Amino acid sequence: MTRAKECGTALRVWVARPLPAGARTAERVADLGHRPLLAPVLDLALSGAPAPEGPFDALVLTSASAVPALAGSPLAALPAYCVGARTACAARAAGLGPVHEAGGDALALADLIGRALPRGARLLHAAGRERKDEPGDTLAARGYRLTVWVAYAARALPALPEPVAEALGGDSLDAALHYSRRSAATALGLARAAGREEAFRRVAHHCLSADVAAPLVAAGILSHVVAARPDEDALLAGLRPDGLLSDGPRPIPPDSDAEASPALRPGRERC
C-alpha cells in the first residue's frame, strides 16, 4: 500500500491549464479522488484576424483552441489534419471535416499529411500567436506550401491567481499540471513575482512533454516528471493512487531531455 493510501487524503492539484480545457481536466482530477484547484495562468481568446485568402487544400490544427475561429466559415469544409484526439474531437463537434487524426505530436502530424497529400499542397495552419516550429518546418522541407493564420492568442495573467498564492503560502499544494511550455514558464514567473517561488519548487510538477518541462528544468526545479506519452491519459496516470511511487519523485536530470514516467509521488508526506 502506498503512503498516499495510508494517509487517506486526496492530493491538492493545481490545474493551470486555460479554459475551457482546464475545466475538463479539473473534472478528471476530481474523478480520481483528488481536489483540483482550477486556476489558469493564461487566458485564451480569438485573435479577430481575418483568415488569409486561399485557395487552400487542407487545414492544419495543432490545438483545439483554433477550432472556434473556423466553425461556420467556408474553411470548415476543408479536410482538417489534427495533431491528436482532443483537437480532432473538437473539430468534428464544430462541423469541420473530413477530420484526420495524428498520433499526438507535431512530427506525427507532418507524417500523416505526408502520406495523405501530395507535395506542393497548400495548407492553412490555424494556430496561436505563440507556436512551435513544428510541424511547419518539416512540412516546408518536404515541399508543402504552408500559410500560418494566427487564429487565437494566449494572454498571461498579470498576477498569480489568489487561490494559488494562498495555497502556496500555506504549503498546501501537492501537485501541478502543466500542458504547455508557456503555461509552465508563466506559472513559475508569477509564483516568483508573488514571493512564492520556494513553495512552487516544492510542488510535484506533472508535465505533458519534455518541451513543456523545459522552463522548469532551466530553473533547476527537480520535483517533476514528463508523461510517458504527450496525452492527458498518460499525464493523469501519475495521480492515480495505484500509480504513486514509493521512493519519491523521479526528477528529470538537467542534462537530459526527459525521464518519461507515468507516475509521480509528491515529495513530502502529509500524515
C-alpha positions in Angstrom: 0.0 0.0 0.0 1.3 3.5 -0.9 1.8 6.2 1.7 -1.0 8.2 0.0 -3.5 5.4 0.6 -2.3 5.1 4.2 -2.9 8.8 4.7 -6.3 8.5 3.2 -6.1 12.1 1.9 -6.7 13.5 -1.5 -4.0 15.5 -3.3 -4.5 19.2 -3.9 -3.8 19.6 -7.6 -3.3 22.9 -9.3 -4.7 22.8 -12.9 -3.0 25.8 -14.6 -4.5 24.9 -18.0 -6.5 27.6 -19.8 -10.3 27.4 -20.1 -12.3 25.6 -21.3 -10.0 22.6 -21.5 -8.8 23.3 -17.9 -12.4 22.7 -16.6 -12.5 19.3 -18.3 -9.1 18.4 -16.7 -10.3 19.5 -13.3 -13.2 17.2 -13.6 -10.9 14.3 -14.4 -8.7 15.1 -11.4 -11.8 15.1 -9.2 -12.9 11.8 -10.7 -9.5 10.4 -9.5 -10.4 11.3 -5.9 -8.3 14.4 -5.7 -9.1 18.1 -5.0 -8.5 20.2 -8.1 -7.6 23.9 -7.9 -8.6 25.3 -11.3 -6.6 28.5 -11.8 -5.3 29.1 -15.3 -2.4 31.4 -15.8 -3.2 32.1 -19.4 -6.4 33.5 -21.0 -7.2 32.3 -24.5 -9.2 34.4 -26.9 -9.8 34.5 -30.7 -7.4 37.0 -32.3 -10.0 38.5 -34.6 -7.5 38.5 -37.5 -9.2 37.7 -40.8 -8.3 34.4 -42.4 -5.8 34.6 -45.3 -7.1 34.3 -48.8 -6.9 30.9 -50.4 -7.4 28.7 -52.0 -6.2 26.0 -49.6 -6.2 22.2 -49.9 -6.4 21.4 -46.2 -6.3 22.7 -42.6 -3.5 22.0 -40.1 -4.7 22.1 -36.5 -2.3 21.8 -33.6 -4.7 22.9 -30.9 -8.4 22.7 -30.3 -8.3 26.4 -29.4 -8.2 27.3 -33.1 -11.4 25.4 -33.9 -13.9 28.2 -32.9 -12.3 30.5 -35.4 -13.1 28.1 -38.2 -16.6 26.9 -37.2 -19.2 28.1 -39.6 -16.7 29.6 -42.1 -16.1 28.4 -45.7 -12.8 27.0 -44.4 -14.7 24.4 -42.3 -15.4 22.3 -45.3 -11.6 21.7 -45.9 -10.0 18.4 -44.8 -8.7 19.1 -41.2 -5.5 17.4 -40.2 -5.4 17.4 -36.4 -2.5 16.8 -34.0 -4.3 14.4 -31.7 -7.6 13.1 -30.4 -8.7 16.2 -28.4 -8.2 18.5 -31.3 -9.9 16.1 -33.7 -12.9 15.7 -31.4 -13.3 19.5 -31.2 -13.1 19.8 -35.0 -15.8 17.1 -35.5 -18.1 18.7 -32.9 -17.7 22.0 -34.7 -18.7 20.5 -38.1 -15.2 20.6 -39.6 -14.2 17.9 -41.9 -13.4 15.4 -43.0 -11.2 15.2 -39.9 -7.9 13.2 -39.8 -6.2 12.5 -36.5 -2.5 12.1 -36.0 -0.7 10.4 -33.1 -0.5 13.3 -30.7 2.6 15.2 -31.7 3.7 17.6 -34.4 6.0 15.2 -36.2 3.3 12.5 -36.3 1.0 15.2 -37.8 3.6 16.0 -40.5 3.9 12.3 -41.3 0.2 11.9 -41.6 -0.1 14.8 -44.0 2.9 13.5 -46.0 1.1 10.2 -46.5 -2.2 11.8 -47.4 -1.4 14.8 -49.5 0.9 15.4 -52.5 3.9 17.7 -52.2 3.0 21.2 -53.1 -0.4 21.1 -51.4 -1.5 24.4 -50.0 -2.0 24.2 -46.2 -3.5 26.6 -43.8 -2.2 26.3 -40.2 -4.7 27.9 -37.8 -2.5 28.5 -34.8 -1.9 30.6 -31.8 0.3 33.6 -31.6 3.0 31.7 -29.7 3.6 28.4 -31.5 6.4 25.9 -32.1 8.4 25.5 -35.3 6.9 22.1 -35.9 5.1 20.8 -37.9 5.8 23.8 -40.1 9.5 23.3 -40.6 9.1 19.6 -41.6 6.2 20.3 -43.9 8.1 23.1 -45.6 11.2 20.9 -46.0 9.0 18.3 -47.7 7.7 20.7 -50.2 4.3 21.8 -48.8 3.1 25.4 -49.0 2.1 26.3 -45.5 0.4 29.6 -44.6 0.1 30.4 -40.8 -3.0 32.2 -39.6 -2.9 33.5 -36.0 -6.4 32.5 -35.1 -6.1 32.8 -31.3 -3.8 34.2 -28.7 -2.9 33.5 -25.1 -2.5 36.3 -22.6 -0.6 35.8 -19.4 -2.4 36.9 -16.3 -0.9 39.9 -14.6 -0.5 38.2 -11.2 -0.6 34.8 -9.6 -4.3 33.7 -9.0 -5.1 34.4 -5.4 -6.2 30.9 -4.5 -2.9 29.6 -5.8 -1.0 32.2 -3.8 -2.9 31.2 -0.7 -2.3 27.5 -1.2 1.4 28.0 -1.9 1.7 30.3 1.1 0.1 27.6 3.3 2.3 24.9 1.7 -0.9 23.0 0.8 -0.4 22.3 -2.9 0.7 18.8 -3.7 0.9 18.8 -7.4 0.5 21.0 -10.5 -0.4 20.0 -14.1 1.3 21.8 -17.0 0.1 21.4 -20.6 2.3 23.9 -22.5 5.8 25.4 -22.2 4.5 28.9 -22.0 2.0 28.0 -19.2 4.7 26.3 -17.2 7.0 29.3 -17.6 4.2 31.8 -16.8 3.3 29.8 -13.7 6.9 29.9 -12.5 7.2 33.6 -13.3 4.0 34.6 -11.5 5.0 32.5 -8.4 8.4 34.2 -8.3 6.8 37.7 -8.6 4.4 36.8 -5.8 7.2 35.7 -3.5 6.0 32.1 -3.7 8.9 30.6 -5.7 10.3 28.4 -2.9 6.9 26.8 -2.3 6.4 26.4 -6.0 9.6 24.5 -6.2 8.3 22.0 -3.6 5.2 21.2 -5.6 5.3 18.0 -7.7 5.1 19.3 -11.3 3.5 17.0 -13.9 4.4 18.0 -17.5 2.8 16.9 -20.7 6.1 16.7 -22.6 9.8 17.4 -22.3 9.2 20.7 -24.1 6.6 21.7 -21.5 9.1 20.9 -18.7 11.9 22.9 -20.3 11.3 26.1 -18.2 11.3 24.1 -15.0 14.5 22.2 -16.0 16.2 25.5 -16.8 15.2 26.9 -13.3 16.6 23.8 -11.6 13.2 22.5 -10.4 13.6 18.8 -10.0 10.3 17.8 -8.5 8.7 16.9 -11.8 8.3 14.2 -14.4 7.2 14.1 -18.1 4.3 11.9 -19.1 5.3 8.8 -21.0 3.2 10.0 -23.9 2.1 13.5 -24.8 -1.6 13.0 -23.9 -3.7 13.6 -20.9 -4.3 10.0 -20.0 -0.6 9.5 -19.6 -0.2 12.7 -17.7 -3.0 12.0 -15.2 -1.7 8.4 -14.7 0.7 10.0 -12.2 -2.2 11.0 -10.0 -3.7 7.6 -9.8 -3.4 6.1 -6.2 -2.0 2.8 -7.7 0.5 4.7 -9.8 2.2 6.6 -7.0 5.9 5.8 -6.5 7.2 4.5 -3.1 10.6 6.1 -3.5 9.8 9.7 -4.0 9.6 11.8 -7.2 11.5 10.9 -10.3 13.3 14.1 -11.4 14.3 14.8 -14.9 18.1 15.2 -15.0 19.0 18.7 -16.2 21.5 17.3 -18.7 18.9 15.1 -20.4 15.8 15.7 -22.5 13.5 13.9 -20.0 12.8 10.9 -17.9 9.5 9.7 -19.2 7.4 8.2 -16.4 3.6 7.7 -15.9 3.8 8.2 -12.2 5.0 10.7 -9.6 4.7 10.7 -5.9 4.7 14.0 -4.1 8.0 14.6 -2.3 6.6 15.2 1.2 4.3 13.3 3.5 1.1 14.6 5.0 0.4 12.0 7.8 
